[in-house]
Amino acid sequence: MNKDVIVACDFAGREQTLNFLDRFPEGEKPFVKIGMELFYAEGPAMVREIKARGHRVFLDLKLHDIPNTVRKAMAVLSRLGADICNVHAAGTVEMMRAAREGLGPDALLIAVTQLTSTSEERMQRELLIDADMPTTIAHYARNAKEAGLNGVVCSPLEAGLVKENCGKDFLTVTPGIRFADSAADDQVRITTPARARELGSDFIVVGRPITAAPDPVAAWRRCKKEFLGI
Ligand code: C5P
């Protein structure tokens, strides 16, 4: 799958989501991320409807449970036709293998290493992980690769580290993106689309700089242009 911008559709419901997608002209179909809020509000029908409109979909549900449950849940999700699904790498290699089996080979499967909202200090003090953050991320990414996953979610600043450990074809899907002239909101370590490309991101996940822009279509085009260098 080629590099692309994935728009985080962090909307509360179907109407808001479709109002947003309706702003895009026919023939310009952003790659869409559906997260827990929208999925829990509207259910699997929302994924089917957005797929039927011709969008590619990253279903960001971050599964983390016993391997048998994750295998069966992923088998159910595989029927929705999402292009990317994900799990927490903390669920172990066995759980990630089960997820891969359940999802099948058609969709990409990626893992969250450590959430970017988790600081190194909290990871060590609360989760009792002794290693530093880069060591932990590299190790979790190698676990994901060993389990047959296609890549990880990480900060663009960690994309190089992941590629060094897992190879250049192992995908990095990176949030925390802001235009040079846009608000940081609650994101702390932010990167521009052009810098994310330089750092080796395969997919950037962009929410508010596009969804809250006065002209979301223009913001999405600008983001694609900067990230893809076209
Ligand atoms: O609006 P913004 O561009 O900050 O949205 C980023 C999206 O990426 C949100 O859906 C957020 O939940 C998601 N995300 C993130 N950091 C992670 C994992 C996911 O910002 N580590």
Residues whose N, C-alpha, C, O or C-beta is under 5 A from the ligand:
A	BS01	C5P	A8 D10 L115 T116 P175 G176 I177 Q187 V205 V206 G207 R208 P209
